[in-house]
Amino acid sequence: MGFIGLVAPWLAKRSFGVRFSTVLWASAAMGAEIAVLSDVIARLVLFPSEAPLTAVTSVFGAPLLVYILIKSRGE
């Protein structure tokens, strides 16, 4: 779940600019959307049981976080 807290603000900043008040609300909305999407995926992957939510967020969040780190290194 920590990946959501790291990735959502970055996505919001890239999508909506650097104005703090806009990024704050967009980051909260994007974090909620990512969490709900991850929960839906976790429930559908191993139907009728449920996959751990942290595993699903790690599978999608780790590559995105690595991409963010590599991209920001050049700036």
Secondary structure, 3 states (H helix, E strand, C coil): CHHHHHHHHHHHHHHHCCCHHHHHHHHHHHHHHHHHHHHHHHHHHCCCCCCCHHHHHHHHHHHHHHHHHHHHHCC
